[in-house]
Structures are given as structure tokens and as C-alpha cells.
Amino acid sequence: MGISFENFHLSTLTGFLQVDPLFADGTLNGNIVLNDLYTQLNFTTDLTINSLGVERDTIGDINAKIS
């Protein structure tokens, strides 16, 4: 099972969770793949967040690759 993100704005998620929409901001791209859901759950990711900001402070770009 996989989840893909393309130009997903993090402020959309924080707004949905009813916290300050500027708590986290940035643009998420990439994917998460879940394997062996019923036996030995594991996952891989290849994600990028561009222009990450937390509580109005700019962090920058983040890349995460996990296998």
C-alpha cells in the first residue's frame, strides 16, 4: 500500500487538525510505501519538504529517505 504526495501544503493538515495553520508550513512531495501489513509491518519513504517553517520560523528544505 502506498501514499503519494504532490505539492501538498502542510498548512492544510494543521488547519484540518484545528491547530494554528501556521504551526507548520511547507510543500510536501514524495511517497510512503507500507509493506507486509499483516505480518511484519515495514515501510520505505522518499519525501521532500520544501520551505519548511515551524511556528513562523523558517527551517529550510528537508529530504527523508528511509528503507
Secondary structure, DSSP 8 states (H G I E B T S, - for coil): -EEEEEEEEHHHHHHHTTS-TTSEEEEEEEEEEEE-TTSS-EEEEEEEEEEEEETTEEEEEEEEEE-
